């Protein structure tokens, strides 16, 4: 098949969504498909809407996959078809994110119009499919294909996970994600304040926190988070690493004991399952698809977005009961092993694309 993939920016961008896109391209090319990546430049939303004045769909394809992130640029282009079907790969809708209601009302109008121009869908979770179906006025063909979670190889051995949970000292927390408001780092930092974690700054720290993720996506917010972290003093040693390559990231995942990413919304949350491959209990939020991965009280916890008090209580429980931590860690490892392999999932996507082409 001659397949197009339309994205913003570079396919090498470090995020879960771009990892999905990149792995899909690699798989399709291994099957002998010709995959052409079409990139539009990253700009602000208004400028993306301006793309409708000039951008048109490329010729010479059997099928086109559009990353739904590109929706504001494609309203006009999708009206001028070139005889092949257009499929949208939906990681999550922009209007699902937490922001003022008037803004989401605008985004909802634009996204609904875009979704109506699509022939079929690839969804990264059942949650995402439900949100899209609820926004549209009719149901179109689609496939739920969970993201790849095996880029680091096989899971850690159980004995390694069990021994790590039993190690003494501060509970080692890992935040993994771009330092932007949606990912919830501010909630984590507030939860680590001495007042919430029932200790004072003269005591041995209960926690350490490693923050791994781009500091460039929202520089002003990143600087504010670094200032907030420094204001906590020695009560919770916090290290900002920026974005890391896969080798360095794997080292962080191996040494951590709990993954804490209480995002205000995740369309799937590949980070939670990747962490579980290293035996890390995960803490996410009750909004979005984290609940498809995290079993509260079993493989981690779910909190209401922004609830630093609840997060502090959960972290305190895991820090002071290493038996509980070990059980959660082994449960997380078992959950990771239940996830379908990417080769199977990508094969289902390819089968869906062939049906759409026919």
Buried (B, 14 or more C-beta within 10 A) or exposed (E): BBBBBBBBEEBEBBBBBBBBBBBBBBBBEEEEBEBBBBEBEEBEBEEBBBBBEEBEBBEEBBBBBBBBBBBBBBBBBBEEEEEBBBBBBBBBBBBBBBBEEEEBEBBBEBBBEBBBBBBBBBBBBEBBBEBBBEBBEEEBEBBBBBBBBBBBEEBBEEEBBBEBBEEEEBBBBBBBBBBBBBBBBBBBBBBBBBEBBEBEEEEEBBBBBBBBBBBEBBEEBBEBBBEBBEEBEEBBBBEBBEBBEEEEBBEBBBBBBBBBBBBBBBBBBBBBBBBBBBBBBBBBBBBBBBBBBBBBEBBBBBBEBBBBEBBBBBBBEBBEEBEBBBBBBBBBBBBBEEBEEBEEBBBBBBEBBEEBBE
